[in-house]
Structure formats: structure tokens, C-alpha cells
Amino acid sequence: MRVASVIKTDKNGFIVSMDSFGIYEEQISDDVTIEAEAKFIELSRYEGVHEDNAEDALEDGFVEGNNHIISIVWSNI
């Protein structure tokens, strides 16, 4: 199973929040990916990052906002 985690940390690296999205079946992987990326963009926009910059940051896996760093991390379990 693959898991996408959207992690919000403060500037000192402490985790503020984490949302995980599990992909149990490959048929729904696109839907889950869209949901995880939407959460990343939502949190980024809340941190003052322009939506276009947040979408571009998906490739890097993180973006630094006004007060927090938003990351999206993929793992296999």
C-alpha cells in the first residue's frame, strides 16, 4: 500500500499537523492523489502561498509559507 502524507511543520521542524491518504487499490490511486495534492495546496494557500506557486511546489514536495512549511511525502508500507 502507498501512503501520501501532507505534513505541516513550524519553522523549528516540529510537526503541527499531518494528514495521511492511503491507496489500498490502484484503481483509486488517481482519486487519492488528487485529494492529497488538494490538501497540500489548501494548506499552502492558508500559509499565504499563491495557488500557482503551491502547484509548482508539488514537484519539490514542500513549500515554505508565512509561518509553516507544508510537505507532501509518499511512502510504501
C-alpha positions as CSV (number, residue, x, y, z in Angstrom):
1,M,0.0,0.0,0.0
2,R,1.2,3.5,-0.8
3,V,0.5,6.4,1.6
4,A,0.7,10.2,0.9
5,S,1.2,12.3,4.0
6,V,0.7,16.1,4.0
7,I,2.7,17.4,6.9
8,K,2.6,20.9,8.3
9,T,5.7,21.8,10.4
10,D,6.7,25.0,12.2
11,K,9.9,26.8,11.3
12,N,11.7,24.8,14.0
13,G,10.7,21.5,12.4
14,F,8.0,20.5,14.9
15,I,5.0,18.8,13.4
16,V,1.8,20.8,13.7
17,S,-0.5,18.5,11.7
18,M,-0.3,15.5,9.5
19,D,-3.0,14.1,7.1
20,S,-2.4,10.7,5.5
21,F,-4.1,9.4,2.4
22,G,-3.9,5.6,1.8
23,I,-4.0,4.0,-1.5
24,Y,-5.4,0.5,-1.0
25,E,-6.3,-0.2,-4.6
26,E,-4.6,1.0,-7.7
27,Q,-8.0,1.8,-9.3
28,I,-8.5,4.7,-6.9
29,S,-4.9,5.9,-6.8
30,D,-5.7,8.9,-9.1
31,D,-8.6,10.0,-6.8
32,V,-6.4,9.7,-3.7
33,T,-3.5,11.5,-5.3
34,I,-5.9,14.4,-6.3
35,E,-7.2,14.6,-2.7
36,A,-3.7,14.6,-1.2
37,E,-2.5,17.3,-3.6
38,A,-5.6,19.4,-3.0
39,K,-4.9,19.2,0.8
40,F,-1.3,20.3,0.1
41,I,-2.5,23.3,-2.0
42,E,-5.2,24.2,0.6
43,L,-2.7,24.3,3.5
44,S,-0.2,26.2,1.3
45,R,-2.7,28.8,0.3
46,Y,-3.7,29.2,4.0
47,E,0.0,30.0,4.6
48,G,0.0,32.8,2.1
49,V,1.4,30.9,-0.9
50,H,-0.2,31.7,-4.2
51,E,-2.0,28.7,-5.7
52,D,0.2,28.6,-8.8
53,N,3.3,28.5,-6.6
54,A,1.8,25.8,-4.5
55,E,1.1,23.7,-7.6
56,D,4.7,24.1,-8.8
57,A,5.9,23.2,-5.3
58,L,4.3,19.8,-5.6
59,E,7.3,18.7,-7.7
60,D,9.7,19.7,-4.9
61,G,7.5,18.1,-2.3
62,F,7.4,21.1,0.0
63,V,6.7,24.8,0.2
64,E,7.6,27.4,2.8
65,G,4.7,29.6,3.9
66,N,4.5,32.6,6.2
67,N,4.7,30.6,9.5
68,H,4.9,26.9,8.5
69,I,6.4,24.5,6.0
70,I,4.0,22.3,4.1
71,S,5.4,18.9,2.8
72,I,3.9,16.1,0.8
73,V,5.7,12.7,1.4
74,W,5.0,9.4,-0.4
75,S,5.8,6.1,1.3
76,N,5.2,2.4,0.8
77,I,4.1,0.2,3.7
